[in-house]
Amino acid sequence: MIADNNFTLDTFNPVSIVKGIVVRMRARRLELNLTQKGLASKAGVSLGTLKRFENSHEISLKHLLMIAVVMDATEEFALLFTKRQYESIEEVLKLSNVKKRERGRRND
């Protein structure tokens, strides 16, 4: 693990990312003065789904989006997989020489 004052490479793994999402979602839920049952009802998901997300960090993308709509947090999803922002002209030139693929490889 690489560590620097406030930065650790370990925070960029799927488990850490989803834990952070759960912590932020729970904090926002409490800020909105919503119980688990209330949020589940407003979002149209089962109470068990919300509890599983908060406790085990497991949820479908569809249900996560339904919760995000209720909590006014959908803008963050729009930023996923957006075009990369380049930091230098050298980076742009380097990537312009890479052959563009139109399909993924089959892993048969």
QUIWOHU-V188072 format. One record per backbone hydrogen bond with DSSP energy under -1.0 kcal/mol. CO is the residue of the C=O (numbers start at 1). NH is the residue of the N-H. Records with the same first field share a line. If there is no record, write none. Layout:
BEGIN
CO = NH + NH
END
This chain:
BEGIN
2 = 9
4 = 7
7 = 4
8 = 11
9 = 12
13 = 17
14 = 18
15 = 19
16 = 20
17 = 21
18 = 22
19 = 23
20 = 24
21 = 25
22 = 26
23 = 27
24 = 28
25 = 29
26 = 30
27 = 31
28 = 32
29 = 34
30 = 33
35 = 39
36 = 40
37 = 41
38 = 42
39 = 43
40 = 44 + 45
46 = 50
47 = 51
48 = 52
49 = 53
50 = 54
51 = 55
52 = 56
60 = 64
61 = 65
62 = 66
63 = 67
64 = 68
65 = 69
66 = 70
67 = 71
68 = 73
69 = 72
74 = 78
77 = 80
79 = 82
88 = 92
89 = 93
90 = 94
91 = 95
92 = 96
END
